[in-house]
């Protein structure tokens, strides 16, 4: 019996990080803007604070983003993409584009 072909999207990335729509969108937002406030990301993606925090912790664990607290006129949690995160997301996007070009 032949083995099933792997899912092409799973082959694109290591660890399935971008398989989550929310993590993919967080990374896309940060890739385009480099950094954003926690509440801004929460509002744009329509996520609860707990849900967003869960996804950010996962991305932080693997080194794709970092969060820090800054003091402005009020405390603010800022989320930034790391160099590793930007490189991995760019590679994933290129591979995804190539895959989509094969489909059409």
Secondary structure as GFF3:
##gff-version 3
##sequence-region A 1 104
A	DSSP	alpha_helix	8	12	.	.	.	ID=ss1
A	DSSP	three_ten_helix	17	19	.	.	.	ID=ss2
A	DSSP	alpha_helix	21	33	.	.	.	ID=ss3
A	DSSP	beta_strand	35	37	.	.	.	ID=ss4
A	DSSP	alpha_helix	38	45	.	.	.	ID=ss5
A	DSSP	alpha_helix	49	61	.	.	.	ID=ss6
A	DSSP	beta_strand	65	71	.	.	.	ID=ss7
A	DSSP	beta_strand	75	81	.	.	.	ID=ss8
A	DSSP	alpha_helix	83	103	.	.	.	ID=ss9
###
